[in-house]
């Protein structure tokens, strides 16, 4: 289950030369992921190492009793220096066995992480939330 997340612009995060070679051409967000990891840890989450995915970066906040994580990347601006719109979202993953054997209520954890993510973004002066493109 994924929520839609947050879209924003910011002068806080720069595209580092060559960072998209770690993932896919035109996909950035290394600085955003590092910053988010620190902010989430300040709120009590134990965030594992940042995981590179083909769509962006994943910050795993919990593995038990289900996967709870934040994804982040750019959605526009495929050139260094372009006006980039960033996107980050919270999501949960429940294995088929967990769904079948135990009915796990993921909604409270997902809601809390989504709200914490929103608070983090709204309180940063260099972040401007924008409507979904």
ZITA-V733235 format. One line per field, one symbol per residue. phi: phi as a letter, one per 30 degrees, with the letter a starting at -180 (. if undefined). A space follows every 10 residues. Layout:
BEGIN
phi: ???
END
This chain:
BEGIN
phi: .bcdjbcaca ddccddeidd ddbbeicbke deddddeddd ddcjdccded cdcdclbbcd cacbdadbbc caadcbicbd jddcccbbac abbbdddddd dbdcddeedd ddddddddde ddccddccdb ded
END
